[in-house]
Amino acid sequence: MLAALACAGVATFAQLYSLQGLLPLVSRELNVTAAQASLTVSVATIGLAAAVLPWSFVADRWGRVRTMGLAVILATIMGLLVPAAPNFEILLVLRALEGAALGGIPALAIAYLSEEVRAAHAAAAAGAYVAGTTLGGLFGRLLAGPVADVAGWRMGTLAVSLCAAVAAVAFLVLAPRPRGFIPSPRVGFGAVLGKLIPQLRSSSLLALYAQAFLLMGAFVSVYNYLGFRLEAPPYLFPASAVALLFLAYLAGTFSSRMVAGVAGRWGRRAVLLASIGVMVGGLAMTLASPIILILMGLVLFTAGFFGAHSIASGWTGALATTGRAQASSLYNLSYYSGSSAIGWSAGLVFQQFGWSAMAAALAILAGGAAVIAALSLPNRKASGHPGSS
């Protein structure tokens, strides 16, 4: 199951963020600003955010695995069309459709794990899935950068989409037949609200959705615009070197697995707050001029983010005793809405005032997430019971 979800993670996150390391190239070739170029990432995440809830209701009827299979096939088809976009506007449309198709994966993966994996192992399984998504995102960026340096950003994204197609086929072959899924009857509008309202009445779940929005917005903003900073004087990094920045994702692969065990001893809230603190500390280090300090800060920032995300996403599945797919989808809706809204608007701050001002704004957002978590989330230690907090 984890091998199948790892392949789905590659197919999803390699495509979703394949353009992130190529934004300076897109900006130059299509003659658009940094904030406009970042829309190629933002519209994909907007499409994903808009689609996660519809996908969750389809999956309640059709099954998690079948729905994820359909989503990954549609996303791969759209990804193969992206390099052929004749202009910036068509590129944005294709990226939005690609994101909407990709919404069927993260919306359902945690619900799938929660239904099929023993409760005692659910937190570790969620951590393993998040770790797999970091590898998928890393793979797409590392492949796209060097190819784009040689043959342009279109060939870079095409290479990623072809590999995603292979990963999609592997998911379809590897995914085990579900045993814990019970199809829901056809539901009307009232039943839809009945599944959503409990998730929106829980102060703890709302606090977790706020973590997703604010922390993901800060995270994607750093990776959207650090390439612009490092391609300019005095650094003058080529696209292939900018792609290597994403090796910092390996810190997230480690931290997302590590926090599950630490949370069992110290409590989820304490580990979440500590992870946010690591994020802010790493962000502060990127204000320095020496490249080694910038890179060390990026590693710490990335480790902190994925630790926080692993805790928050797994906690969402644990708190939702009913409507689990909808609770997970609302988390992902918040997560990718933050990526879209903050990831674009931070570019306006960066263009107008520079890196230091943008980093300060993002630190304030992360601080707000920490305050919300401290005030609204309990700190009981993680347990295996699905309803534990």
N, C-alpha and C positions, 0 to 999 in steps of 0.2 A: 504493500500500500504506500509506504513512504517512498519507495523507488518510483512508483507511478506518479505520486504527487511532486516528486523532485523533477520529473520530466515535464509535468504540467507547469511547474514553476519556471523552468527554462523557457518553455514555449511562451509563457505569459510575460515574465519580467524581462527577458532578453529583448522581446519586441517592444514592450511598453516604453522602455527607457533607452532603446538603441540610439536614438538621436541626441540624447542628453550630452554626450561627450563630443558631438559634432556640431553643436549650436554655432560656434564661431564660423565654421565652414558654411553652414546654411545661411547665416547672416550675410556673409560676403557674396556668395553665389546668387542669392535671391534678393540682395540689396534691401535688407530689412534690419531693424534695430535689434539689440540684444533681447529686449523685452518681447518684441514681436517673434523673434526666433524661438524664444522659450514657449511660445504658444503651441509649437509642434509637440511639446511634452504636455502642456496644460490641457489642450483640447482632448488628447487621448485619455487623460485622467478624468476630465469632465465626463466624457462618454462612458468611462468605466463606472464613475460614481452614479450617473443617471441610470445605469443598467443593473446595478447589483440587486436592487429590490425586485424588479421584474424577473430576473433570473432565479431568485430564491423561490418565487411562487411557482415558476415553471418546474423547478426541481422538486417541490413538494408533491407535484402530480406525477412527474415523469421519472424521478429518481436522480440522485446526486451524480452518479457516474455517467449516465447517459447524457445528462444536461451539460456536465463539464466537457464531455467528448464533443458535443455539438459546438460548444463555445470555442474550444481550442481549434477546431477545424475552420470555423468562420473567421477567427482572428488570424489564422495563418494565411488564408486566402487574401484578406485585406492587407496583411503585411507584405505579401508578394506584389501587391499593386502599388504600394507607397513609392518605391523608387521610380515608377513611371509617371508620377504626378507632373503635369506640364508647367504648373505655376504654384505659387505659394497658397492661393486660395483652395485649389483642388487638393494640395497636400494636407491642409488643415481638415478638409472634409473626410479624406481617407483615414487620417489619424483618429478623428472622432469616431468613425465607424469601427476602426480597429479596437479602440478602447472599449466601446460598447460591447463588442464580442468578447473581449478579454474579461469583462465583468463577471462572466459566469464561472471563473476559476476561483479567485480569492473569496467571492461571495459564498462559496459552497465548501471549500476545502476544510475549514475548521469544523463546520457542521458534519461533514462526512467523517472526519476523525472522531468527533465526539460520539457519533452513533456507532462506529465500528470498533473503537479501541476501548479497552477496559478503563473505567474511570480512574483507577490508580495510576495509569500510564498516560492519561490524556494530556497533562501539562507537558510532559517530556515529548510526546508526539507532536504537540503544537510547536514546541521549541525546535524540533527537528524539521518541521515543515518550514518555519520561518527561516531557519538556517539554509534550507534548500532554495528558498526564494532569493536569498542574498547571492548565492552562487549563480543562479540564473541571470540576475541583473548584472553581476560582474562579468559573466561570460559574454553577454551581448555587447557591453561597452568595450571590453578588451578586444573583441573581434572587429567591431565596427571601426575603431580608431585607426589601426594600422592599414586596413584595407582602404579607408577613406583617404589616408595620406598618399596612397599610391594611385587610386582610381577615382577619388571623389566620394562625397557623402552618399550618393545614390547607390553605388556599388557596395559601400559599407553596410547600408541598411539591407540591401538584397542578400548579402552573405549571412546576416543574422536571421533573416526570414527563412532562408533555405535550411539553416540548422534548426530553427524552430519547427519547421515542418517535420523534420526527422524526430524531434522530441515529441511532437503531437502524436505521431504514429506509435511511438514507444509508450506513451500514456495509455492509448487505446488498447494496446496489447497487454500491458502489465496490470492495469487497475483491477483489483479483485471484485468479484461480484458482491454487491452489498448484502449484508445479512441483518443489519439493525434498522434498515429503512422501512417505514410503513407509509404507503402512499396516502395522501390526503384526498378527501373527496373534492369535487369541483366547488370552488368557493365564490361567493358574491362579494360585493363591496363591504358589507357589514362584517363578514368573516375576515376579510383582509384587515380591516381596522382592528378587529378583535385580536389579531396576531401582532399588530404593530403597537397598539396603545400600551400594553404592559411593559414593553421595552422602553417606551418614552416616559413612563411614570416612575421608573426606578432612578433615584438620584445617583446610585452607584454606576449604573450603565451610562447615564448621561455624562458623568464625570469621565468615564472611559472613552466615550465618543469625543469629548473635548481633548483628551490626550492625543487621540488619533489626528484630529484636525490641526492642532497647534504644533505638535512635534513633527508630524510628517511635513507640514508646510515649511517649518524651519529646515528640515533635513534636505528636502528637494531643492530649496533655494540655494543652499550652499553648493550643491553639486551642479546646479544650473549655471551659476555665475563664476565659480572659481576658475573654470577654464578660460573665461574672458580675461580675468585678472592675470592669469599665468601666461597667456598668449601675447600679452602686451609687455612693453619694456618695464622693468629691466630683465624679465624672465625669458620671454620670447620662446615659449614651449611650442613645438609642433603638435599636431593633432594626436599623433601616436604617443607622445609623452603625456598629453592630457589624459588619454585613455588609461594610462598606467595609474593615475590617481585613484581609479576605482578599485585597485588592489586593496585599498583601505576597507573595502567591503568584507574582506576576510576577517577583520576584527569583529564585524557584526555577525559573521557566521559563528565565531567562537562565543561571543557574548550572549547570543540568543539561545545557545544550548546551555551555557553556564548558569544563567539566572534562574532556571527552573529549580536546580538543586539548592541554590542560595535562598530562594524564596521559601522553600520548605522549612528552613531554619529560622529565617529572620522575618518572614511575612512579605506578602506581595507589595503592600504599600511602601514599606521601607526600601525594598529593592527598586521599585519604580522611581521613588524620589532620588535614590542614589544614582540611578541611571541618568536621570535628568541633570543631576549635578555634574556628572562626567561629560554630558553633552555640552553644557555651558562652559565648563573648563576648557574643553577642546576647542570650542568656538573662540574663546578668548585668545588661545594660542595662535589662531590663524591671523590675528592682527599684527603679528610680528613680521618683519621683513625677511629674515633668513629663511630660505626655502625649507631647510630641515625642520624648523619650528612649525612652519605651516603644515608640513606633511604629518608631523607628530600630532598636531592639533586635530587634523582631519581624521586620523586613526582613532583618537580618543572620542571625538564627536560621533563618529560612526558606531563605535562600540557602545557608547551610551544610548544612541537612538535605538539600535536593534535590541538592546537589552530591555528598554522601556516598551518597545513595540511587542516583543515576545510576551512580556508580562501582561500588557493590556489586552492583547488579542486573545490569549488563552483565558484570561479572567472573564472576558465577555462571554465565551462559551460556557464557562462554569456557572456564572450567575444566571444565565437564561435557562430556566427549567422548562419553559414552553416557548414556542416560536424561535427555536435556536437558530434556524437558518435566517430568520428575519433580524435577530439580534446581531448575528455576524455580518449581515448585509448592511445594517445601519452603522456598524463600526467601520466597514469598508467605505460606505458612503461618506462618512466624516473624514476618513483617512485620505481619500482621493479628492474630496472637495478641498481639503487643506492643501494638498499638492497643487491643485489647479489655481485656487484663489491666491494663496500666499506665494506660491512659486512664480506666478506672473507679477503680482504687485511688488514683490521684493526687487524685481528687476528695475522697476521705476525708481526705487530708492537707490539702487546700485548705480544706475545711469546718471542720476542727478547729484548724488552726494558721495558715492564711492563705497568701497568695501567696508570700511570701519563703521559707517552709519548703518549699513544693511546688517552687519553682524550685531550691532547694538540692538536694533529692532527685533532681530530674531531671538536674541537672549531674553528680551522682555517677554516675548511670546512663550518661550520655554519656562520662564519664571511663573507666568500666569498658569500654565499647565500644572506646575508643581503646587501652587497654592490651591487650585481646584482639587487635586488629588489629596492633599493633606487634609482638606476640610470635608471632603465628600466620600472618601473611600475608607473602609475598615482595614485593620491591619492584622486580622487573624492569619495564622500560618496556613499555607496552601495545604489542602488535603485532597484525597482522591474522590470525595463525594461530588457529583456534578453540580450540586447547588451550593457548594462551599464558596466562601469569599476570601 
